[in-house]
Amino acid sequence: MRAYALQLKNNPNYQKNLDKILHYLKELPKDALIVAPEVCLTDYDYENLDEACKFSEYALDILLKEVDTQILVLTLLRKVDCQVVNQAVVIHKNKIIHAQNKHKLFKLGNEHHYLKAGDGSDIVKFSVNGVVFGLLICFELRYKELWQKLEGSDIILVPSQWGEPRKRHLEVLSHALAIMNQCYVVVANSAKETMAKSSAIYAPMGGVVIDDASEVIEAKIDLKQIKFMRRYLKL
């Protein structure tokens, strides 16, 4: 499996953001794991939440038709029971195979004033083609109790909009999670001017592929490396 972390800037034009995702779906391999930054289609457009949610549904319909053997991970602003959530979706074989509402909202960004937090019950491991995945959305990376819920994952996915002032925190936490859980961690962070970039793919033996200048970060996922580490260092 080859993993790709997209490091994208948000365009005020929602359609241009969707077109960028569709471009990479066509360009990247048919078996690619593709992780996009948090709310990459609409950004946190609080002044136009209704419009953003409507576009999310429009875009999701298109993506469900386009994503077949690839695995696409992104978060969307969606209305659930008349309240807006930041929902991560994992799309594969033309369907949503996992959905997860952001549980830990970032209060410094006023997310709690506009969005409803998930209750955390959907932060669970899930499998695709025999590979065990877990997912954390941005700020959730800071919570050790959420790490524990995902112990045993082969790959942990982290779509993010992590701010530049805390850039080093994103890198250290992601690296530590990969080493502690002996797994891969794929971080796709926003490339907006105020964001940290630091999108990366961390390996269970401590290696990392990271490039702030690139729009696509790519690495091979070697499942044998996970098995080796878990046998070599039984935790």
ZAMARGU-4260 file (C-alpha; in steps of 0.2 Angstrom, whole numbers, plus 5000, padded with zeros to 4 digits):
<rodrens>
0) 5000/5000/5000 | 5006/5018/4996 | 5000/5032/5007 | 4998/5050/5002 | 4995/5065/5014
5) 4989/5080/5005 | 4995/5096/5011 | 4983/5109/5003 | 4978/5127/5005 | 4959/5131/5006
10) 4952/5141/4992 | 4937/5152/4996 | 4929/5144/4981 | 4923/5127/4987 | 4922/5120/4970
15) 4941/5123/4967 | 4945/5113/4983 | 4934/5099/4977 | 4942/5100/4960 | 4959/5098/4968
20) 4954/5082/4977 | 4946/5075/4961 | 4963/5079/4952 | 4973/5069/4964 | 4960/5054/4964
25) 4964/5053/4945 | 4983/5056/4947 | 4987/5044/4961 | 4987/5025/4960 | 4971/5015/4961
30) 4976/5007/4977 | 4982/5023/4986 | 4977/5028/5004 | 4974/5047/5002 | 4972/5058/5018
35) 4966/5076/5015 | 4967/5090/5028 | 4953/5094/5040 | 4938/5103/5032 | 4948/5104/5016
40) 4933/5108/5005 | 4925/5122/5014 | 4937/5127/5028 | 4929/5133/5044 | 4917/5145/5035
45) 4907/5150/5050 | 4899/5164/5041 | 4891/5153/5028 | 4888/5136/5038 | 4872/5132/5029
50) 4881/5134/5012 | 4896/5124/5018 | 4885/5110/5024 | 4875/5109/5007 | 4892/5109/4998
55) 4898/5095/5009 | 4883/5084/5004 | 4885/5089/4985 | 4904/5085/4986 | 4901/5069/4995
60) 4889/5062/4982 | 4902/5065/4969 | 4916/5057/4979 | 4906/5042/4983 | 4905/5039/4964
65) 4923/5042/4961 | 4932/5033/4975 | 4933/5014/4971 | 4948/5004/4975 | 4957/5019/4983
70) 4954/5024/5001 | 4950/5043/5004 | 4949/5051/5021 | 4943/5069/5024 | 4932/5079/5036
75) 4916/5088/5031 | 4905/5100/5039 | 4888/5091/5040 | 4871/5093/5048 | 4866/5079/5060
80) 4850/5081/5069 | 4849/5099/5064 | 4866/5103/5072 | 4883/5105/5063 | 4897/5093/5066
85) 4914/5091/5059 | 4913/5073/5052 | 4928/5062/5046 | 4923/5050/5033 | 4933/5036/5025
90) 4927/5031/5008 | 4931/5015/4999 | 4922/5005/4986 | 4910/5019/4983 | 4903/5019/5001
95) 4907/5027/5018 | 4915/5013/5028 | 4918/5023/5043 | 4911/5040/5049 | 4917/5049/5065
100) 4912/5066/5072 | 4925/5077/5080 | 4925/5074/5099 | 4937/5086/5105 | 4934/5103/5098
105) 4947/5117/5098 | 4941/5130/5109 | 4954/5143/5105 | 4947/5142/5087 | 4929/5145/5094
110) 4924/5128/5086 | 4913/5125/5101 | 4902/5140/5097 | 4897/5134/5080 | 4899/5115/5080
115) 4892/5100/5091 | 4905/5089/5098 | 4904/5070/5095 | 4902/5059/5110 | 4918/5049/5106
120) 4909/5033/5104 | 4913/5032/5086 | 4932/5033/5089 | 4935/5015/5086 | 4946/5004/5076
125) 4940/4998/5059 | 4947/4987/5045 | 4949/4988/5027 | 4956/4973/5017 | 4963/4966/5033
130) 4972/4982/5038 | 4967/4989/5055 | 4964/5008/5055 | 4961/5022/5068 | 4957/5040/5066
135) 4960/5056/5076 | 4954/5073/5070 | 4967/5087/5073 | 4966/5093/5092 | 4961/5075/5097
140) 4979/5070/5095 | 4983/5078/5112 | 4972/5066/5122 | 4981/5050/5129 | 4964/5042/5132
145) 4960/5043/5114 | 4977/5035/5109 | 4972/5020/5121 | 4956/5018/5111 | 4966/5015/5095
150) 4979/5003/5102 | 4983/4989/5090 | 4979/5000/5074 | 4991/4997/5060 | 4988/5014/5053
155) 4981/5030/5062 | 4975/5044/5051 | 4975/5062/5056 | 4967/5075/5046 | 4971/5092/5053
160) 4971/5111/5053 | 4985/5113/5066 | 4991/5130/5069 | 5009/5136/5065 | 5013/5142/5083
165) 5011/5124/5089 | 5020/5116/5074 | 5033/5106/5085 | 5019/5099/5095 | 5010/5091/5080
170) 5027/5083/5075 | 5032/5077/5092 | 5014/5070/5096 | 5013/5061/5079 | 5030/5054/5080
175) 5027/5048/5098 | 5010/5040/5093 | 5019/5030/5079 | 5033/5024/5090 | 5022/5020/5105
180) 5008/5011/5096 | 5021/5003/5084 | 5011/5008/5069 | 5010/5020/5054 | 5003/5038/5057
185) 4998/5048/5042 | 4995/5066/5046 | 4988/5078/5032 | 4988/5096/5038 | 4983/5112/5030
190) 4995/5123/5021 | 4986/5139/5024 | 4998/5153/5029 | 4993/5152/5048 | 4994/5133/5048
195) 5009/5122/5053 | 5010/5111/5037 | 5021/5097/5044 | 5010/5084/5035 | 5020/5068/5036
200) 5020/5049/5036 | 5028/5041/5052 | 5034/5023/5053 | 5033/5011/5068 | 5052/5010/5068
205) 5054/5029/5070 | 5056/5034/5052 | 5047/5049/5044 | 5043/5057/5027 | 5040/5075/5029
210) 5041/5090/5017 | 5033/5107/5020 | 5036/5112/5002 | 5026/5098/4994 | 5008/5097/4991
215) 5009/5078/4992 | 5019/5068/5004 | 5021/5049/4999 | 5027/5034/5008 | 5026/5015/5006
220) 5016/5006/5020 | 5026/4990/5025 | 5015/4980/5036 | 5029/4968/5039 | 5038/4982/5048
225) 5023/4983/5060 | 5023/4964/5064 | 5042/4965/5066 | 5041/4979/5079 | 5027/4971/5089
230) 5037/4954/5090 | 5054/4963/5093 | 5047/4974/5107 | 5032/4966/5115 | 5023/4980/5125
</rodrens>
